[in-house]
Amino acid sequence: MSSTATAKKQPSSGPVLDWAAGHGPVTGALSATTGAFAVATTGAATAMPPGWALAVGAAGALGHTVVGLRVRNAGRTLATRAASWLVGAGWTTWAMTHGPLTWAALGSLATIGVGIGAAARSSTLFEEAREEEALAAEQRQIARELSAERRAIAAEWVERIQRVCSLTVRVLGVEMWETGAGYSIDAELPPGGATWNKIAAESPRLSADARLPHGCTATASPGIHQGRVIIDVTTVNVLEEERTYPADYSVLSLHTGIPWGYRTNAEHILAYLREQCALVVGPTGSGKTNMVHAILAGFARADDILTWVIDLNAGSAGLPWVLPVLNREIVREDGKTVRPGIDWLAGTFDEAMAMLDTAVRVAKHRKTNYQALLAKANTDLLPISPRIPQIMLVIDEGAEILASPDRQMRKLAEKILEVIRIARAMGLRTVLTALGATGSVLGNLMIRREAKVRVALTGGETEGMDLGKMFPGSRGLRVDQAPFKGAGFMGTPESPAALFKAWRILPNQIRDIIAATSDRHPVLDDASVKAAGAAYTRRWDSERTAWMREQIVSDDEQTDTSGGEALRLSAFRNPQSAEPETAEDEMLARFRAEIDAEFATAPDPHAPTEQVPPAVSGGLNLSALRGEQDSPAQQAALALLLAAGTEGTGASAIARALADEYGTTRQTVVGWLKTWVSDGTAVRVGEGTKARYVHHHNAPQPPPEQ
């Protein structure tokens, strides 16, 4: 049998006695009387000298007295124990000379036993009372010391506020923070119309007067009524140290708030996004991307949120939440399908437009379909739950899209603003990011009105950081207060703008969160799925995720010789081919099938059945559907392919050559190359990173058959 085998349980043979347990008042008295009776009976039968019993009793009394003195028992306890030994020894000596089996002997022994038990119980209660009193005295001493410290803090700040703000306040309480990073002062303002704003405006001077460490502040906020003020004083700069995202991946809810970071008192700050949109700004190097991942982590932990991500920078904000699933890096022990950490990822203009169009259709359909539910709940806000989840659109650098003069970006901007404008009650909200808090970003009235949850990650950068515009009405905010990466200011309708810092979240934590929350993600409600149509239900099709698989590059496939990324053109195979071309395609097909089976992402039954040609589907080359097969850009690409000679070229090199003049993307070029290989215009030479495309006029001819 192995050492890990579980031992068989033996049937119980009766009550188990704990022989190591100490005596109580009853068992102690019973033990003393039965012992004395046994000794007296034995001594009388064997003619034992009675003096021995008296000597043993005296020794027991002495021993207990010594032990009691060492543990500092009360005098009453010492006397009770010594008397018990001496009385028992005296009875034993008397019984040995007069006979232990007489009624007088037995009656007196019973009386002695009752007396010993009562005395023992009394001494036990007295000792417990002494211990409680000692503990209370110690606590009172600590309280006196703490009270003295608080009184000193109160007196110090009364003088400081008088000196700096010319206000005489009365401190009503001082609360020390459990984190040890500072304390809060509850003060009453003087009569005459003084407000807390006057103290808040002098925050920098108060901090300097208190000689607080760099990064620590003294900030004022409203008290329980307008005549009170709360002053939070930070004494330890917790923003200076880097803290990783908490390892507690427990269930969150949209209604209870999503943690986005921590304040200077080390307490979590929550974002409530049922009705609010959010705006996160931060220059390059400020930790904005890390902040986005922390936001996505919070959304993944919620059981009533579905996250859609738009990032036109190759989808970099959402790929870490999808690729570990596509790569099969996460395998559950129970064999169940692992779902991506986000519900939809758009990395191209066409996919982003499809996502935003879908969001608009879902919002409008919910308005009509859930009228009965709204009436039953007596509310004009759709009741969000795991059954009807909220859709959070996270749009990286979305604020720049709104301010962009580019024609395509203006189309996206119109859709983003439409979602923000019409979808609040129906549970669709946005999180936009931007590179700076400038007038171009904050100039849109819709953003200023709807994005009340705001974050400014400064990283010490002053250019493009107008904190006055980002947090209107908040005074005393300076960029130099948050010089650390990931640190900045955050304000919500529930919490005024103040210093905070986002947690550092690492790739391994993202994978852990994906695995821990896979079962938790809700499924889009049936009514919304019907409105979303095939654009949503086919979002994980290989044609639409091919650009993601281009990011799956092994260690020995870093770059091609033309300086571009390694190509994975097998991603653009014909979806109707009988066999997948690579294990990668087979993996994605299996992933798609599992998602279809378990989470109902089957094709829309009302969608058209025409098949998209491989060249069109590859890389979401939707421009091919608009009759641009013979566009000038495509002709220029073919000329470059021909000019490359027998050496050939790659998609990255062609895309770079066409980018300035035609704005052609690499994904579009990949689609063209796939088409040309299919119709014989080009020949693919080599595999992996050494793959090249050669015009058929320059292709090497096969050797003649022997």
C-alpha positions in Angstrom: 0.0 0.0 0.0 1.3 3.5 -0.9 2.2 6.0 1.7 -0.5 8.3 0.4 -3.3 5.8 0.7 -6.0 6.8 3.1 -6.1 4.8 6.3 -9.3 2.9 7.1 -11.3 4.3 10.0 -11.5 2.0 12.9 -14.8 1.7 14.7 -15.0 3.6 18.0 -14.7 1.4 21.1 -16.1 4.0 23.5 -15.4 7.5 24.9 -11.8 8.7 24.6 -10.3 10.2 27.8 -7.9 13.0 27.6 -5.4 12.0 30.3 -3.3 15.1 29.6 -6.1 17.5 30.5 -5.9 19.3 33.8 -8.3 18.9 36.7 -11.3 21.1 37.2 -13.0 21.9 40.5 -15.1 18.7 40.4 -12.5 16.2 39.1 -9.9 17.7 41.4 -12.0 17.3 44.5 -12.9 13.7 43.4 -9.3 12.8 42.7 -8.2 14.2 46.2 -10.9 12.3 48.1 -10.6 9.0 46.3 -6.8 9.2 46.7 -7.0 9.9 50.4 -9.5 7.1 50.9 -7.3 4.6 49.0 -4.2 5.5 51.0 -6.1 5.4 54.3 -7.6 1.9 53.5 -4.3 0.5 52.4 -2.4 2.0 55.3 -4.9 0.6 57.8 -4.7 -2.8 56.3 -0.9 -2.9 56.2 -0.3 -1.1 59.5 1.5 1.8 57.7 2.8 4.5 60.1 0.2 7.4 60.0 3.0 10.0 60.0 3.9 9.2 56.4 0.5 10.5 55.1 1.0 13.7 57.0 4.5 14.1 55.6 3.3 13.6 52.0 0.5 16.1 52.5 3.0 18.7 53.8 5.3 18.1 50.9 2.4 18.5 48.4 1.3 21.8 50.0 4.9 23.1 49.9 5.4 22.1 46.3 2.1 23.8 45.1 3.0 26.9 47.0 6.4 27.2 45.3 4.9 26.6 41.9 2.1 29.1 42.6 4.6 31.7 43.6 6.5 31.2 40.3 3.4 31.7 38.2 2.3 34.6 40.4 -0.9 33.2 41.7 -3.0 35.2 44.1 -2.5 34.5 47.8 -6.1 33.2 48.0 -5.2 30.5 45.4 -2.0 29.6 47.2 -3.8 29.2 50.5 -6.6 27.1 48.9 -4.3 24.6 47.3 -2.1 24.3 50.4 -5.1 23.9 52.7 -6.5 21.2 50.4 -3.3 19.1 50.7 -3.0 19.6 54.5 -6.7 18.8 55.1 -6.5 15.7 53.0 -3.4 14.5 54.7 -4.9 15.1 58.1 -8.0 13.1 57.3 -5.9 10.3 55.9 -3.7 10.2 59.1 -6.9 10.2 61.3 -8.6 7.5 59.2 -5.6 5.2 59.4 -5.7 5.2 63.2 -9.5 5.2 63.6 -10.6 3.1 60.6 -11.6 4.5 57.1 -14.7 2.4 56.8 -16.8 4.0 59.5 -19.7 6.4 58.8 -17.8 9.1 60.6 -14.8 8.7 58.3 -16.8 8.5 55.1 -19.1 11.4 56.0 -16.2 13.6 56.9 -14.4 12.7 53.7 -17.4 13.6 51.6 -17.6 17.0 53.4 -13.9 17.6 52.8 -14.4 16.8 49.0 -17.3 19.3 48.7 -15.3 21.9 50.5 -12.2 21.4 48.3 -14.3 21.6 45.1 -16.0 24.8 46.2 -12.7 26.4 47.2 -11.1 25.4 43.9 -14.0 26.8 41.9 -13.8 30.1 43.9 -10.0 30.4 43.4 -10.4 29.7 39.7 -12.9 32.4 39.2 -10.7 34.8 41.2 -7.7 34.0 39.0 -9.7 34.5 35.8 -10.9 37.9 37.1 -7.3 38.8 38.0 -6.2 38.0 34.4 -9.0 40.0 32.8 -8.2 42.9 35.1 -4.5 42.7 34.2 -5.4 42.6 30.5 -7.8 45.5 30.9 -5.2 47.5 32.7 -2.7 46.8 30.0 -5.2 47.9 27.3 -6.0 51.0 29.4 -2.3 51.8 29.5 -2.0 51.5 25.7 -5.1 53.6 25.3 -3.7 56.2 27.6 -0.5 56.3 25.6 -2.4 56.3 22.3 -4.7 59.0 23.6 -1.7 61.0 24.6 -0.4 60.7 21.1 -3.7 61.7 19.6 -4.0 64.7 21.9 -0.5 65.8 20.8 -1.4 65.4 17.1 -4.6 67.4 17.7 -2.9 70.2 19.5 -0.2 70.3 16.8 -2.6 70.6 13.9 -4.8 73.2 15.7 -1.8 75.4 15.9 -0.7 74.6 12.3 -4.1 75.4 10.8 -4.2 78.6 12.8 -0.7 79.5 11.6 -1.2 78.6 7.9 -4.9 79.1 7.2 -5.8 81.7 9.9 -8.6 79.4 11.1 -9.1 78.2 14.7 -10.6 74.7 14.5 -11.5 72.3 17.2 -10.3 68.7 16.7 -13.0 66.2 17.6 -11.1 63.0 16.8 -7.9 61.6 15.4 -8.1 58.2 13.7 -4.8 56.3 13.0 -4.9 54.3 9.8 -4.7 50.6 10.1 -2.1 50.6 7.3 0.2 52.7 9.4 0.6 55.2 6.5 -0.9 58.2 8.3 -4.0 59.4 10.2 -7.2 61.4 9.7 -8.3 64.4 11.7 -12.0 65.3 12.2 -12.2 69.0 13.0 -15.0 71.5 13.6 -14.7 74.7 11.6 -15.1 78.0 13.5 -18.3 80.0 13.2 -18.5 82.8 10.7 -18.9 80.9 7.4 -15.6 79.2 7.1 -15.6 76.2 4.7 -13.3 73.2 4.3 -12.2 74.5 0.9 -10.1 77.1 2.6 -8.1 74.4 4.3 -8.0 72.3 1.1 -6.5 75.2 -0.8 -3.6 75.4 1.6 -2.7 71.7 1.3 0.8 72.3 -0.1 1.6 74.8 2.6 0.2 72.6 5.4 2.3 69.7 4.1 5.4 71.8 4.1 4.7 73.2 7.5 4.3 69.6 8.8 7.6 68.7 7.3 6.0 65.6 5.6 8.2 63.4 3.5 8.2 63.9 -0.3 5.1 62.4 -1.8 3.1 62.7 1.4 0.3 65.2 1.7 -2.2 66.8 4.0 -5.5 66.9 2.1 -8.9 68.3 3.3 -12.3 67.0 2.3 -15.9 67.6 3.5 -16.9 66.3 6.9 -20.2 65.0 8.2 -21.8 68.4 7.6 -20.7 71.7 6.2 -19.2 72.8 9.5 -16.8 69.9 9.7 -13.7 69.0 7.8 -11.7 65.8 7.4 -7.9 66.2 7.0 -6.0 63.1 5.8 -2.3 63.3 6.6 0.0 60.8 4.9 3.2 60.1 6.8 4.5 57.2 4.7 4.8 57.5 0.9 3.3 54.2 -0.2 3.3 55.4 -3.8 7.1 55.2 -3.9 7.1 51.4 -3.7 5.8 49.1 -6.4 3.0 46.8 -5.4 1.8 44.0 -7.6 -1.8 43.3 -8.4 -3.5 41.6 -5.4 -3.5 37.8 -5.6 -7.1 37.7 -4.4 -9.1 37.0 -7.6 -12.4 36.7 -5.8 -15.7 37.6 -7.5 -16.4 41.3 -8.1 -19.5 43.0 -9.3 -20.2 46.1 -11.3 -22.5 47.3 -8.5 -20.0 47.0 -5.7 -17.1 48.7 -7.6 -14.0 47.6 -9.4 -10.7 48.3 -7.7 -8.3 50.3 -9.9 -5.5 51.1 -7.5 -4.8 52.4 -4.0 -4.7 55.8 -2.3 -1.9 57.2 -0.3 -3.4 55.6 2.8 -3.0 52.2 1.0 -6.8 51.7 0.8 -8.2 50.5 -2.5 -10.1 53.0 -4.7 -13.1 51.7 -6.5 -14.6 52.7 -9.9 -18.4 52.5 -10.1 -19.2 52.3 -13.8 -22.9 51.3 -14.0 -23.7 54.8 -15.4 -20.3 56.4 -15.7 -17.8 56.3 -18.4 -14.1 56.6 -17.7 -11.1 58.5 -19.1 -7.5 57.4 -18.4 -4.7 59.7 -19.6 -1.0 59.2 -19.4 2.1 59.9 -21.6 4.4 57.2 -22.9 6.2 55.6 -20.0 3.7 56.6 -17.3 2.3 53.1 -16.9 -0.9 53.6 -18.9 -0.8 50.2 -20.6 -0.2 48.6 -17.2 -3.2 50.5 -15.9 -5.3 49.2 -18.8 -4.4 45.7 -17.8 -5.3 46.3 -14.2 -8.7 47.6 -15.4 -9.2 44.5 -17.6 -8.3 42.3 -14.6 -11.0 43.9 -12.5 -13.5 43.5 -15.3 -12.5 39.8 -15.8 -13.1 39.2 -12.1 -16.7 40.5 -12.3 -19.5 38.1 -13.0 -21.8 40.8 -14.6 -19.4 42.4 -17.1 -18.4 41.5 -20.7 -15.3 43.4 -21.9 -14.8 44.5 -25.5 -11.5 46.0 -26.4 -10.5 48.2 -29.3 -6.8 48.9 -29.9 -5.8 49.9 -33.3 -2.1 49.6 -32.3 -2.1 45.9 -33.4 -4.5 45.0 -30.5 -1.6 45.2 -28.0 -3.9 46.1 -25.1 -6.0 43.0 -25.5 -3.7 40.4 -26.9 -2.3 39.3 -23.5 -5.9 38.4 -22.5 -6.4 36.3 -25.6 -3.2 34.8 -26.9 -2.6 32.5 -23.8 -5.9 30.8 -24.7 -5.1 30.6 -28.5 -1.7 29.3 -27.7 -3.1 26.6 -25.4 -0.8 27.9 -22.6 -3.6 27.5 -20.1 -5.0 24.1 -19.5 -7.5 23.4 -16.8 -7.2 20.3 -14.7 -10.9 19.5 -15.2 -10.5 19.6 -19.0 -13.1 22.4 -19.4 -12.6 25.1 -22.0 -10.7 28.2 -21.0 -12.3 31.3 -22.2 -10.3 34.5 -23.1 -10.1 37.1 -20.4 -12.0 39.5 -22.7 -15.1 38.8 -24.8 -14.1 40.6 -28.1 -10.9 42.2 -29.4 -10.7 44.5 -32.3 -7.2 45.4 -33.7 -8.3 46.8 -37.1 -10.5 49.6 -38.3 -13.0 47.2 -39.9 -13.3 45.0 -36.8 -13.6 48.1 -34.6 -16.4 49.4 -36.8 -18.1 46.0 -36.6 -17.8 46.1 -32.8 -19.2 49.6 -32.4 -22.1 48.9 -34.9 -22.9 45.8 -32.8 -22.8 47.9 -29.6 -25.3 50.4 -31.1 -27.6 47.6 -32.3 -27.5 45.9 -28.9 -28.3 49.1 -27.0 -31.3 49.9 -29.3 -32.6 46.3 -29.1 -32.3 46.2 -25.3 -34.4 49.4 -25.1 -37.3 47.8 -26.9 -36.9 44.2 -25.7 -36.6 44.8 -22.0 -39.5 47.2 -21.5 -41.4 44.7 -19.4 -38.4 44.1 -17.2 -37.9 47.8 -16.7 -41.5 48.2 -15.7 -41.4 45.2 -13.3 -38.3 46.6 -11.6 -39.8 50.2 -11.7 -36.6 51.7 -13.1 -35.3 53.3 -16.2 -31.9 51.6 -15.8 -31.6 48.1 -17.1 -31.0 45.8 -14.2 -27.5 44.5 -14.8 -26.8 40.9 -13.6 -24.9 37.8 -14.7 -28.0 37.1 -16.8 -28.0 40.5 -18.5 -24.3 41.6 -18.3 -23.0 45.1 -18.8 -20.7 45.6 -21.8 -17.6 47.6 -21.1 -15.9 49.0 -24.2 -12.2 49.7 -23.5 -10.8 51.8 -26.3 -7.1 52.4 -26.1 -6.2 55.9 -27.2 -9.9 56.4 -27.9 -9.7 60.0 -26.9 -7.2 60.6 -29.7 -9.6 58.9 -32.1 -12.3 61.4 -31.1 -9.9 64.3 -31.9 -8.4 62.9 -35.1 -9.0 64.6 -38.4 -8.5 61.4 -40.3 -11.7 60.3 -42.3 -11.7 56.8 -41.0 -11.0 57.9 -37.4 -13.9 60.3 -37.7 -16.2 57.4 -38.5 -15.0 55.6 -35.5 -15.4 58.7 -33.4 -19.0 59.1 -34.4 -19.8 55.5 -33.4 -18.0 55.9 -30.1 -19.9 59.0 -29.3 -23.2 57.4 -30.3 -22.5 54.5 -27.9 -21.7 56.9 -25.1 -24.8 59.0 -25.9 -27.5 56.3 -26.2 -26.4 53.3 -24.2 -26.1 54.5 -20.6 -29.4 53.1 -19.4 -29.0 49.9 -21.3 -25.7 48.9 -19.8 -23.0 49.8 -22.3 -20.2 52.1 -21.0 -16.8 53.0 -22.3 -13.3 53.4 -20.9 -11.2 55.7 -23.1 -7.4 56.3 -22.8 -5.3 59.1 -24.1 -1.7 60.2 -24.1 -2.4 63.5 -22.3 -4.9 65.8 -20.6 -5.0 68.4 -23.2 -7.7 70.6 -24.7 -8.0 68.4 -27.8 -8.8 65.4 -25.6 -11.1 67.2 -23.1 -12.6 69.5 -25.6 -15.5 67.2 -26.4 -18.5 68.0 -24.3 -19.8 64.4 -24.3 -16.5 63.2 -22.8 -16.5 65.9 -20.1 -20.1 65.2 -19.2 -20.1 61.4 -19.3 -16.5 60.4 -18.2 -16.7 61.3 -14.5 -14.3 58.6 -13.5 -10.9 60.1 -14.5 -7.3 59.0 -14.1 -4.2 61.0 -14.9 -1.0 59.0 -14.8 1.8 61.6 -14.7 5.0 59.7 -14.2 6.5 63.2 -13.5 5.7 64.4 -17.0 4.5 68.0 -17.1 3.9 68.4 -20.9 0.4 67.8 -21.9 -0.8 67.3 -18.3 -3.3 70.1 -17.6 -4.7 68.7 -14.3 -6.9 71.8 -13.9 -8.9 70.7 -17.0 -8.8 67.0 -16.1 -10.1 67.6 -12.6 -11.9 71.0 -12.6 -12.5 72.4 -9.2 -9.7 70.4 -7.6 -6.9 72.6 -6.3 -3.4 71.8 -5.1 -2.8 69.0 -7.6 0.8 69.1 -9.0 2.5 66.7 -11.3 5.6 66.6 -9.1 3.5 65.0 -6.4 3.4 61.7 -8.4 6.8 61.3 -10.1 6.6 57.5 -10.0 5.6 55.2 -12.8 2.0 54.1 -12.4 1.3 56.9 -10.0 -1.0 59.9 -10.6 -4.4 61.3 -9.7 -7.8 59.6 -9.8 -11.2 61.2 -9.2 -14.7 59.7 -9.2 -18.1 61.1 -8.3 -17.7 59.2 -5.0 -14.1 60.2 -4.3 -12.5 63.6 -5.0 -9.4 63.7 -7.2 -6.3 62.8 -5.2 -3.1 60.9 -5.4 -3.2 57.2 -6.2 -1.2 54.4 -7.8 -2.1 51.5 -10.0 -0.9 48.0 -9.2 1.8 46.4 -11.3 0.3 43.5 -13.2 2.6 41.0 -14.8 2.0 38.5 -17.7 2.0 35.5 -15.4 -0.7 37.2 -13.3 -2.8 37.8 -16.4 -2.6 34.1 -17.2 -3.6 33.3 -13.7 -6.6 35.6 -13.8 -7.7 34.2 -17.1 -7.6 30.7 -15.6 -9.2 31.7 -12.3 -12.1 33.7 -13.9 -12.9 31.6 -17.0 -16.0 30.1 -15.4 -17.1 33.5 -14.1 -17.5 35.3 -17.4 -21.2 35.8 -18.2 -22.7 35.0 -21.6 -24.3 37.8 -23.6 -28.1 37.6 -23.1 -30.1 36.0 -25.9 -31.9 39.3 -26.9 -28.5 41.0 -27.3 -27.1 38.1 -29.3 -30.0 38.3 -31.7 -29.4 42.0 -32.2 -25.6 41.5 -32.5 -25.9 39.0 -35.3 -23.0 37.3 -37.1 -20.6 40.2 -36.4 -20.6 39.0 -32.8 -21.3 35.3 -33.0 -18.4 34.8 -35.6 -15.9 37.0 -33.7 -13.6 34.1 -33.1 -13.5 32.8 -36.7 -10.1 32.1 -38.0 -10.4 34.7 -40.7 -11.1 37.4 -38.2 -8.5 36.3 -35.7 -5.7 35.7 -38.2 -4.1 39.0 -37.3 -3.9 37.7 -33.7 -2.1 34.5 -34.7 0.5 36.6 -36.5 1.6 37.6 -33.0 2.2 33.9 -32.1 5.9 33.8 -32.8 8.3 31.2 -31.4 11.6 32.0 -30.0 13.5 31.2 -33.2 11.0 33.2 -35.4 11.7 36.7 -34.3 12.1 38.7 -37.6 12.4 38.1 -41.3 15.4 39.3 -43.3 13.5 42.3 -44.6 13.2 43.7 -41.0 9.5 42.8 -40.5 7.8 40.5 -38.1 7.8 36.8 -38.8 5.0 35.8 -41.1 2.4 33.1 -40.4 0.6 33.1 -43.7 -0.9 29.8 -43.0 -3.3 31.8 -40.9 -5.0 32.9 -44.1 -5.8 29.5 -45.4 -9.1 28.8 -47.1 -11.6 28.2 -44.2 -13.4 25.6 -46.3 -10.3 23.4 -46.9 -10.8 19.9 -45.6 -7.6 19.8 -43.5 -5.9 22.6 -41.5 -2.6 23.6 -42.9 -0.8 23.8 -39.5 -1.2 22.7 -36.0 -1.8 26.3 -35.2 -4.9 26.4 -37.5 -6.1 23.1 -36.1 -5.7 24.6 -32.6 -7.8 27.6 -33.4 -10.4 25.6 -35.2 -10.7 23.3 -32.1 -10.9 26.4 -29.9 -13.7 27.9 -32.1 -15.6 24.6 -31.9 -15.3 24.4 -28.1 -16.5 28.0 -27.7 -19.4 27.3 -30.1 -20.4 24.2 -28.2 -20.2 25.6 -24.7 -20.9 29.3 -25.0 -23.4 29.5 -27.9 -21.4 31.5 -30.3 -22.9 29.6 -33.3 -23.4 31.4 -36.6 -26.4 33.7 -36.8 -29.2 31.6 -38.5 -30.3 34.8 -40.4 -26.8 35.6 -41.7 -26.1 35.1 -45.4 -24.5 31.8 -46.4 -22.1 33.1 -49.1 -18.6 32.1 -48.4 -15.9 34.8 -48.4 -13.0 34.1 -50.7 -9.7 33.3 -48.9 -8.0 36.4 -50.1 -10.8 38.6 -48.7 -11.1 36.9 -45.4 -7.4 36.8 -44.7 -6.4 39.8 -42.5 -9.9 41.3 -42.6 -9.1 42.7 -46.1 -12.7 44.1 -46.3 -11.6 46.6 -48.9 -11.6 43.8 -51.5 -15.4 43.6 -51.1 -15.5 47.2 -52.4 -14.0 46.4 -55.8 -10.5 47.5 -55.1 -8.8 44.3 -56.5 -7.0 46.4 -59.2 -6.3 49.4 -57.0 -3.2 51.5 -57.5 -1.8 50.2 -54.2 -2.3 46.6 -55.3 -0.6 47.3 -58.7 2.3 49.0 -56.9 2.6 46.0 -54.6 2.7 43.6 -57.6 5.4 45.8 -59.2 7.5 45.6 -56.0 7.1 41.8 -56.0 8.3 41.6 -59.6 11.2 44.0 -58.9 12.4 41.8 -56.0 13.7 39.3 -58.5 14.6 35.8 -57.6 15.3 36.8 -54.0 11.7 37.7 -53.4 10.2 39.8 -50.6 7.8 39.7 -47.7 4.6 41.3 -46.6 6.3 43.6 -44.1 8.7 45.0 -46.7 5.9 45.6 -49.2 3.7 47.2 -46.6 6.5 49.6 -45.5 7.1 50.7 -49.1 3.4 51.4 -49.7 2.5 52.9 -46.3 3.4 56.5 -46.9 1.8 56.8 -50.3 -1.2 54.5 -50.0 -1.5 53.8 -46.3 -1.6 50.1 -47.0 -1.4 47.8 -43.9 0.6 44.6 -43.7 -2.6 42.6 -43.2 -3.9 43.9 -46.6 -0.6 42.9 -48.3 -0.8 39.4 -46.7 -4.3 39.0 -48.3 -3.0 40.0 -51.7 0.0 37.6 -51.4 -2.4 34.8 -50.5 -4.5 35.5 -53.5 -1.5 35.7 -55.8 -0.2 32.3 -54.5 -3.6 30.8 -55.1 -3.9 32.0 -58.7 -0.3 31.3 -59.6 0.8 35.0 -59.8 3.3 34.4 -57.0 5.2 31.5 -55.5 5.9 31.0 -51.9 9.5 29.9 -51.2 10.7 28.7 -47.9 9.0 28.2 -44.5 8.8 30.1 -41.3 11.0 33.2 -41.0 12.7 32.4 -44.3 9.4 32.4 -46.3 9.6 34.7 -49.3 7.2 35.5 -52.1 8.6 35.5 -55.7 6.8 36.6 -58.8 6.2 33.5 -61.0 8.4 35.1 -63.8 11.3 35.0 -61.3 10.5 31.7 -59.6 13.1 29.0 -59.8 12.2 26.3 -62.3 12.0 22.7 -61.1 14.8 20.4 -62.4 13.9 18.3 -65.5 12.8 14.8 -64.7 15.3 12.1 -65.4 
